[in-house]
Amino acid sequence: MGRPRWLCYKGLAIYRALAIAGLSVGRVPGVSKPGVWGGFGVTEFRQLMHFQFRSLRRGVVALALLSPLLGACSSPSMPSFSSMFGSGTAAGDANATAAAPLALPNDFECPSVMVRSGAATLSSSVSASDETATGLRYQVGLGNTARECRMVAPGVVSVKVGIQGRAVLGPQGTPGTIDVPIRYAVVYDGVPARTIATKLERVQVNVTPDNSNVQFSHVADPIEFPIPKRSEMDQYVIYIGFDPVGAQQNERKKPAPRPAKPKRQMSQGQD
């Protein structure tokens, strides 16, 4: 039977209130079995105003009560997390696999996915100088993640990363499409740290008038990187996070359209 539907609705209402109050809410890794995401929690604290510490305390108490509730609530239109990658493959992947089926080394482990510190929340306010809860347009947070590694060529690994997130409208928000730039980076997190491969993808999240609390999912295009050395394999990490600055830089790098060449006029002969 599951839990009553009114509990799920109440849980989503509390979720939205916490997000508007400046709390990034999502599943917190590392609190249960290894490699398994734990219960819901506050993934990032963002102080909005000094008097909101009281709201912060209430939020922590609410989350303690809300964790088992949200774990049992799911939207019927949202695919299960295990089905994010699906059983099929793209035509290119299928052809490559059929042409050269390769097995990953026995000691290879697909790098874990971690949300980059400070990049777990994307928000927009009506004024950059007044980022209070009352001026919030929307806030987007990251939740569950998954990854899948494959050998695509000798010594080359391809990884697909799937994410689930949530977009919540604030008091100043209006329905429409939210542009969500997400950075994916394969990083050697040793000393010194170095970026192995990175890419930016922009996800369009549609918020309708009858649904201001939207859950979304996205599977990024594969990222390829060389198989790490055995001595470095345990220090490879896939970092994800919102990157609005990178999205703006990409826009500025786009070449300006070339002006159209003037059409040559045909000269008319004289009688």
Sequence and secondary structure as in RCSB ss.txt:
>XXXX:A:sequence
MGRPRWLCYKGLAIYRALAIAGLSVGRVPGVSKPGVWGGFGVTEFRQLMHFQFRSLRRGVVALALLSPLLGACSS
PSMPSFSSMFGSGTAAGDANATAAAPLALPNDFECPSVMVRSGAATLSSSVSASDETATGLRYQVGLGNTARECR
MVAPGVVSVKVGIQGRAVLGPQGTPGTIDVPIRYAVVYDGVPARTIATKLERVQVNVTPDNSNVQFSHVADPIEF
PIPKRSEMDQYVIYIGFDPVGAQQNERKKPAPRPAKPKRQMSQGQD
>XXXX:A:secstr
  S HHHHHHHHHHHHHHHHTTEEEEEEETSSSTTSEEEEEEEEE    GGGHHHHHHHHHHHHHHHHHHHH   
TTS  GGGSS S   HHHHHHHHH      TT    EEEE TT SEEEEES TT   GGGEEEEEEEEEEEEEEE
EEETTEEEEEEEEEEEEEE TT  SEEEEEEEEEEEEE SSS EEEEEEEEEEEEEEBTTBSEEEEEEE   EEE
E   TTTGGGEEEEEEE HHHHHHHHHHS                 
